[in-house]
């Protein structure tokens, strides 16, 4: 999965200033490898505010990774009692989006440019869907990751 990252030079400078003010010393993105710019609560609040239709819940965020959950109900099932493909794609897309925002901050205009999915096995309809995202490459304009 790939996501396009809009230019956020001004936002990065503001975030860097905030970190320098709070911690009292300059930081770089390389020094920030083990922490995310946004917390689980901040990202869940952002999702409720900006995407009220989404039922995805962020459970964990860390450096270049996220763990999300969709509580499955009858609205997610297709005929035959299986979880629909769009529900699984939504899980993957949201997991990548939140992992990315955890790294770059609240840049809401980050968009998905490519999403490939492999339906390996049928998910159980009575269990929540869980997606764990790992970002492999985080460049200035493009991020590449995987959701399992």
N, C-alpha and C positions, 0 to 999 in steps of 0.2 A: 504494500500500500504506500502511496506517495501523497504528500500534502504540500501544497505551495505555500510558502511563507511570505507574506507581504513585507515590504520594507518597513522596518520599525525602528530606524535609527533614532528618531526623537524619543520614542517610548523607551528604548534601551537606555538612553542618556538619563531620562527621568528615573528609571529603576535603579541605574547605577548610582545616581546622586542619592536616592533614598537609602540604598545599602551603605554607601560611604558615610552618610549622615548618621545612620543607626549604629553601624559597627565602628565608625571612626577611622576607617582606613579604606583605600581603594581596593576594589575586587575586580577580577576579570572572569569571563565565562569559564576559563580553565580552572580557576580556583574554586568554582561553584559546582564542581562535578558531583558532589554527594548530596546536594540539596536541591529542591525544586523552588521555583519562584513563587508558586501558589500552593496553598494547603488544600487538603481534601475538602474542608468546610467552604473555603473560598470558591473552589471549582464547582461544588455541588450547588452553592448559592447562585453562581453564574449560570449554571445549566437551568435552574428553576426560573431565573429571571429572563434569560435570553431564549430559551427553548422550552417553554412551559408544556409543550406537547410530549416531550421526551420523558420516558419512564425509567431511564437509565440512572443508576446510582453508582457514584464513584466510591469504591471501598478503600483504595490505597493509591498513593502517588509517591514515586521516588525518582531518582535520577534516571531519566530516559525510559520510564516504565509507568504503567498504570494497571489497575485491576478494577473492572466494572461489572455490574450485575444488572440484569433485567428480570424483574419478577414476572414470570410467565403466567398469563391468564388466558381465558378463552379468546380474547381479541387477537392474540398472537398465533393462534392455531389455524391451520388450513384444513380443508376436508381430508379425512383420514386420520386426524388427530396428531399431526406432526407440526412442529414449530415452523412458521413460514420463513422462507428465504429472506424477505425484506427485514424481518425481525433480527435475523442473524447478521445481515449486512449492517443494520443500524448499530448493533452491538460493536462490531469491528470498527466501523467508522467513528463512533463516539469514543471508543477506547483510545484510538490513535489521536483523535482531536484533543482529548484531555491530557494524554501524555505529552503532546506537543505544547499545549498551553502551560503545562507544568514546567516546561523548559524555557519557553520564550516569554511567558507572562500573558496577560489578558489581551492578546491580539485576535479579536473576534473575527477578522476577515481572513484568517487562514482557511484555505479550502482544500478539499480532496481533489487531486488531479487524476488519480488512478486507484481502483480498488479491484483486486482479484480475490475470488473466494473459491475454496475447494470444499464441497460438502462431503466429508469423509464418512460420517455416520449420522444417523437420525437421532436428534436430541430427544430426551424423554420429556413429554409434555407436562408432567407434574413437577418438574424441577426447574429452578431458576437457571437462566443462561449466565455464564460467567466468562468474561474475556480478559485475558492477560496480554497486554501490549508491551512490546520491546521496540524501541527506536534504534535502528542499526546505524543510520547516518543522519546527522543533523547539520545541514549546510546553511548558507546565508539565505537561499531561496527555496530549498527543497529538503524535505525530510523523508526518510524511507524507514518503514517499520513492519512489524508482523504482529498479528493478534492470534492467539491460540485459545 
